[in-house]
Amino acid sequence: MKHIARKRFGQHFLTDTAIIDSIVDAINPLPGQPMVEIGPGLAALTQPLVERLGHLTVIELDRDLAVRLREHPQLNVIESDVLKVDFRAVSAALSGSPSAPQSDSPTLRPSNSGGKLRVVGNLPYNISTPILFHLLDQVDVIEDQHFMLQKEVIDRMVAAPCTSDYSRLSVMLQWRYAMDNILFVPPTSFDPPPRVD
């Protein structure tokens, strides 16, 4: 049964296979790395990631999509609002730490490498800044992050001082991260196409 994109979740599903390949190449996932994908949706990015990693943890708020994702044997599915996810607990669980906090989530399969988390995702515009700040508070357990975001947000993230795009977002993220704008993705790469780049 075809899933209909839900506006309240800001769902726009990536469908362009050339763009998907370019994103996965930029992320460069290696077997066994502990990786978390925020908002896997219809698994367009999820499948090529898990093929390279072996296992992948995904965070999905949409109950219907979470049910589908649970059918995939190589996925750990956390059905939750990402802003409520404790990435330190996820990191501890994936590293197989005996001191990993207990949670109501299904048991996470430990990764083979036990390193810091790599976090990826296609973030909806209406919640992208809160997600970035939520992750900023847990940066000690995160190795790197690769996100698809609205061009306007990226422009503010990488803005130079004394420019019109320089903002609180620029200051807060540049304080902790080295950031790059890697790839332009046109609206036609999504279903339904967003009204922004």
N, C-alpha and C positions, 0 to 999 in steps of 0.2 A: 504494500500500500504506500502510495506517495505521501511524503510528509509535506505539509503546507507550512511555509515560513510564517513564524509568529512575530508580528510587529512589536509586541510588548517585550520580546527578548532581543529585538534588534537583529533578527536572523536574515542574513544574506549569505547563501551558500556558494562557496568557491567551486567553479566547474571547469575552469581553463586548465587542461592538463600540462601545457607548457609552463604556465605560471606556477602550478603546483610543483613541478620538477625543479624549477628555479629556486623556489622557496626551500625545498628539502635540501638541495645542493648548498644553499647559503647556510642552513642550519648545520649540515654535515654531521648527522647523528651516527654514533659508533656503537657497535653491539655492546649491550650491557649497561650503557649509560642510563642513570636514573633521570627520566624526562617526564614532565607533566604538561599536558596540552589543555589549555583553557578553552572551553566551548568547541568541542570537536564536531558538533553538528552532524552532517551526513557522512563523516569520516573521509572526506576527500584528501585531507592532509594526514589524517590518522593512519590510514592504511600504508602509504609509503614510509611513514616514520616507523611504524611497528615492524615493517619488513626489514628495516636496517637495524633496529634496536633489539628486537626479540620480544620485549615487553614494553608497555607504555601505560602510564597512569593518565586518565582523562577526568576532567571536572565538567559535568554537564548539569545544568539547571532544568532543562526541559525533560519532564518525566517520560514522555513518549520516546524521545531520542535515547535517554538513558537505558530504557528497556532494550532497545535495539543493540546498543553498544555492549550490554552485558552478555549478549550472545557470542561476542568475539572472545575466543579463549586466551588471547594474548593481551587483553586489556584489564587494568584495574579501573573500575568506574566509581567515582565519587559523585553521587547525586546531591549537589549542593549549590548554593550561591557562593561563588568564588570568594566573595568578601568575608565569608564565614569560615573559610578553609584556613587551618593552621599549617602553613608550609613547613614549619619546624617539625611538627608531628608527622607530616607526610614524609619528610626527609628521613626522620628516625625510623619510620616503619619500612621504608624502601631500603634502608641500609641494614635492616635486620637487627637494629639495636634492641637489646633486651629491656632498655629503659624507655622504649617507645610508648608514648601515651596511649591509653586505650580510648577508643571512640566508638560511636554508633555506626561508623562506616564499615563496609565489608572489609575483611582482612586484605591488606595489600601484600602482594608477592614481593619479597625483597629483590632488588636488582643485583646483578652480578658484580658491579663495580664499587658500590658503596660510596661514591663521591658526592659532591654537591649536586643539587638539582639543576637541570636545564629546563627552562619554562618557555613554552611557545603558545601561540594562539592567534586567532582572528578575533580581535576584541570589538564588541559593539560600541559605537560612538558614545551612547548615553551613559556608559559606565566605565569607559576606558581610563579616565583620569583617576577615579577612585581605585581601580585595580592597580594602576601603576604605583599609587601611594601605599596601598596595602602590601604590595611586594617590596617596596622600599623599606618598610619596617621589618622585613624578614630576610634582608639581603645577605645575612651571614650564612644562610644555607643554600644560596643560589649562585651557581657558577655563571650563567648567562641567560639572556632572555631574547627571544625573537618574536616580534609581534607585527601583525598587519593592523594598521590603524588608519583612520581618516587622515588624508594629507595635511589638513589644517593642524591636527594634533602633532604630527611628525615635525612640521615646520616650527611649531613652538618648542618642541623637545630639543631640537638641534640648533635653535636660534642663537646667534652671536649677541653679546651685550650691545646695548644702544641701537638695536633694530626694533622695528614695530612688532615682530613676533616674540621678542624676548619677554618672558613673563615669570610668574611664580613657578609654573611647571618647568620652565627652562632651568631656573636656579636650583630647585629641589633635585631634579634628576641629574643635572650636570655635576652637582656636588658629589654624587656617588658613582655615576656611570660614565664610561666613554661610549658615546652613541654614534651610530651611522645610519643614514638613510640608504638602504640597500637596493630596493626594487620598486618601480612604479607599477601599480596594478590598476588597469582601467575598470570602470563600472561594468563593462560588458563581460568581465570574467566571472560575474556572479549571477545567481538566480535566486530571487529577483535582483536586477541591477539596482544598486543604491544610486541616489541622486548626487553623490559626491565622488571625488577621486580618492 
